[in-house]
Amino acid sequence: MDFPIRKIVHIDMDAFFASVEQLDNPELRGKPIAVGGGSERGVVAAASYEARPFGVRSAMSGRQAKKLCPELIFVSSNGARYKEVSNQIREIFYEYTHLVEPLSLDEAYLDVTQNKKGMVSGTQIAADIRAKIFAKTKLTASAGISINKFLAKVASDYNKPNGQKTIPPEEVLSFMEALDVRKFHGIGKVTADKMYRLGIYTGADLKKRTQEELTETFGKSGGYYYHVVRGIHTSEVKPTRIAKSVGAERTFSKNLSSEIFMEERLVEIVAALQKRMGKKKVAGKTITLKIKYSDFATQTRSRTLPLYISDGSLILEEAKKLLYQEKLQDSVRLLGVSLSNFKNEKKQQPIEEQLQFRF
């Protein structure tokens, strides 16, 4: 292969929040539970594997989840406890490498190309880490192992829960060609549906399209699709992840149908955003308004300014413009405002080094 090859492990805890709750409360084990979503307008944060066959998923309204699974048990979220367990898991990661990039409390990338244990096999490293996690926390994890972050992420979903999948260099192209585009990391439901309508069902179908065709159809993402289907993804594991955006949002106790009332809420949201920006000391060019409708459909509207801004009054002014940019589709249950495209953002430079090793 004529692109950088690394040894990347992606660790993803299995139904993490729900599993922690079942660990701490034996009465919940083996039962369908949802973390969050128990209030009148609550949203499910996580669902146990016992709840998932009924169609219960995260980001679903608690009301809908209860309809799908009448026996569903709602439990309150315990962020402090989840963070405590997450820290225990990360300690295990650092036994193997200092190149750990946490994505959230329950998943992370590890670059084990050169690791502290001097182990040759990424597959064995992943197995060891999963075993240590279970011994320390009594929780299971799944893992993906491959030559880059994209492939490792895809692989970690392959044998969930409590399994792992290795995609060695010689199998990358055949694996990607056979993969359903719905399973590509970075391709959401809307894009996958669009690809299906265009006759793109698998990686092999996607690979037949030129980069120009994909860019014309999917914008900047077209180039990403063109490369990852060929196993090319040069992003490094970053031990310290730099936030690409800062935002704030609010879910309303009652749906709002008037932009006038939404303007009032935007004042509160932007005030919270500016407070977070002050802590991070950032200025950005792109303002994004997030709108979640009563049916949970989400829309984003963005505008990139010619200059970097950090002043709340300017952000609020732009957010209001975005609110009136087009007619609302329905009543609104949530609004959010974020700032991105920060000053001094650096583009990722590809590594030219190429390594060979046993997976």
N, C-alpha and C positions, 0 to 999 in steps of 0.2 A: 504494500500500500504506500502511496506517495504522500501521506499526510501523517501528522504526529500520532503515535500510538502510546497510550498510557495504560495503567492498570487502575481502573476506577471501580470502587464499590459504592453502591447506593443502598443504605439501610433504611427501611421503612417499617415502623412499628405497626402491629396489626390492631386496627380499631382502638387506637391508643387510649383516648379519654374513656371510652366505654369499658375497655379492659382493665384500666386502673380502678374504676368504680366496682367492677365485679371482683377484682382482687381484694379490695378493702371491705367489701360487703358480700360475704359468702351466699347470702340469701338471693343475690342477683345473678349468680352464676347459672348458666344454662338457660337464662330467660331473655326475651327480647327487651332491650332497654335503649333509651335515647337520652343522651346528655343534652340538656337544654330543651326548649320547645314546650315546656309545661304550662307556661302562662298563656293568656288569652291570645296574644299575638306573637308568641314565642317561635323561635326558629331552631330546628335541630342542629346541634353542633357536631354530634357524632352518633353513630348507631352501632350497636353490637352486631356480631355476625349472625346471631339468632334473629335479629330484626330485619336483616337485609333481604332474605328471601321473600318478604312481604312487600318489598319495594321501598322500604324506609331508607332514606339517604340524608346526608348532611345538607344543609341549606334549604331543607324542606320545612314547610310550616308544621308546627306541632299538631294542628288540627287535621291536616291532610295525613300526617303520619299515623294518627290515632284511627282514622278511617280505614287505612290500609291494614293496620295491625291493632285490633281492639284490645289485645292483651298487653300492648306496649306499656312499659313502665318508664316514666320520666324521672330523671334525677338531675339535681342542680349541678352546674359546673363548679369545679374546685381547682381554679387556676394555680394556686400555690402548691397543691399536691402534685399536679401534673408537671410543674416546673421542677419540683424536688426529684421526681423519678427521672425526668429528662436529664438532669445534671448527673445522676448516677450512670445513666447510659453513655453520656458523653465522656465520662471519665474512662470508660472502657475503650472508646474510640481512640483517645489520646495515648493509650498503651501501645497502639500500633503505628500511628502517624500523627504529626503535628498539622498535616494538611487536611483539616476537617472543615467542611462548609455546611453549617446547619441551615436547613431550609425552614424549619419550624421546630416545635418541641419534639415532634415524633419522626423526623426524617433528616438525613444528612448525606452528603457526598464525602467520600474519603479517597484521597489519592494514595495508593499503597505501592506505587511503582518502586519507590525506595522506602522501605518501612523499617521501623525500629526493631522488629523481630528478625529481620533478615530472611523472611519467608519468601519463597519463589512463587508460590501459587496464590493468586487472588481468590480463587475458589475456596481454598483452605482457610484463608484469613477470614473470609465472610462467615464460614461455618463456625470458626472459633469465636468470633464476635457474637454471633447469635446464641451460641451455647453459654457464653459468659453473661450475656444479658438475661437469659432465662435463669441461670444460677443465682444471679444477684437480685433480680426483680420478680421472678416467676411470670414474666410476660414474654410473649413470642414476638419475633421480628421476621420480616422477609428481606431478601437481599437480591440485588442484581449486580453482576460483575461483567465488565466489558472494557473496551478500549477508550471510551469517552463517556461523558456525563449523560448525554442523550440516551445512548444504548443501555447504560447501567440503570437509568430510570425506567425505561421500557421493560427491561428484564426483571426488575424487582416486582412488577405487577403480575408477572407470568405465572408464578406458582404460589400465589397468596391463598390463604394465610400460612404462616410458619413454613415457608419454603424458600428456595433460591434458584436462580437461573444464571448460567454463565453463557455469554456469547463470545467465543474466542475469535481472534482476527480472521481466521480462515472461513468462518461461518457467517460473518457479518452480512455480506451481500445477499446470500441466499435467504437468511433470516428476514432481512428487510423486505425483500421481494415478496415473500409469502405473507407478510404482516398486513392485517386489515388496517386501513388508514384511520379507523376509529380508535385504534390502540396507539397511534403515534402521540408521543408526548408533545404538547403544543398545538394539537389539532382538536378543537372543541367540537361540540355537537353541531353547531350551525355550519362550521366549515366542512365538517365531515359529510353533512347532508348535501352541501353544495358539490363536494367532490363526487358523491354518489350520483347526483343528477348529471354530472359530466362524464360518467362512466369510469370514474377513478375509484376502484374498490380496494385495491391492494397496493403495496409498494411497487410491484411490477408495473401496474397501470400508471402510477405516479412517475415512475422512472422513464416512461415513454415520452413524457412532456418535456419540452425544452425549458431552459431557465427563463427565456423571454416569454413563453406562453404562460408559465406559472406566475411570473411577476405581473403580467398584464391582467391575469384573472384574480390574483390574491394580493397584489401590492407587494410591499417589502417582504412579507412573509413567504412569498413565492421562492425567493432565493434560499431561505431557510429550508423549505420543503425539498428543494432541488438537491441541496447538499446532504441533509440528514438521511435521505433515502439511499444515498451512496455511502453512508456510514461516516460522513465527514462532519465533525462538530469539534471545534478547536478551543472552546471555552475551558479555562483551567479551573481547578478547585481553588476557591478563594477563602482562606482561613478567616478573614474578616470581610464579611459581605457589606458592601456599601449600599445603603438604601437608595433606590432609584426614584422613589417618590415619598412624599409625606402627605397624609390625608386625614380627614375627620369625617364622620358620617353620623346620622341620627335616624333611628326608626321611630315613627310617630305612633302615638297611642291610638289615633284614628287617622284613616286615610285622608289626604288633602287633595282637593280638586281645584283649588284656586291658586294661581301664581302669586297673588298678593300675600296669602298666608305662608306660601313657600319662601317668599322673600324674607319674611320675619325669621324663619328658621335658618335661612342661609347666614344671617347675621351671627347667630349663635354658633353655627358650624364653622364659619371662617374664623371666629374668635378662638375656638378650640384649635383650629389648624395653625393659626399664628403662634399660639403658645407652644405647640410642638416644634414649629419651625425655629422658634427662638432657642429651644434646647439644642437643636441640631445645627443651628447657625448656617442655614442654607438659603440660597436664592435660586429661583428657577424661571424658565421661560414658558412652560406649558401648564395651562390651567385645565383641569378636567372636572366636569360635573357628572356625577353618577346619579341615575334616577332608577329606582326600583318601583315598579307598578304594583297594583293590588294583586295581580295574578302572578307576581314574582318575576315577571319578565324584566330584564335589566337593560338599560340603555346608557351609553356614555357619550358625552359631547365635549370636544376639546378644542382649544385654540392655543397656538404658539405665538408668543409675542416677540417683537424684535429685540427687546431688552430684558435682562434679568430683573425680577422683582421679588420683594419679600414683604412689602407693605400690605397689611390686611385690607385697607380700604380699596386698594387697586385690585386685589384678588376678588374681593366682594363685587366690585363693579363688573369684572369680567365674568364672574359666576352668574350674575343676574342676566348679562347679555346671552349667555349660553342657555339659561332657563327659558328665555323668550325666543331662542333661535328658531324653534319650530313648535308646532302645536303638540301638547301632551297627548299621549295615546290613551290614557286612562287615569284614574285617581292614583295618587302616589303614596306609598308606605314608607319610603326611605329616600333621603337625599344625602349625597356626599360630595365633598370638594377636595381635590388633591392638587399638589404642585409637583412637577417633575422637570426633567431636562435641566439638571442642576449645573451651576457654574463649576468649571474645572473637572467635569466628568471625563474620565479617560477611557478610550476605546481599548478593548482587549487585544493584545498583540499575540499572534499565534506563536507557539513554540516550534522551533525548527528541528529540535532534537528528536530522533526516532529511536525507540528502544525495542528490543526483542526479548520476550520472556514466555515462560509457560503459564497458561491460565489455569 
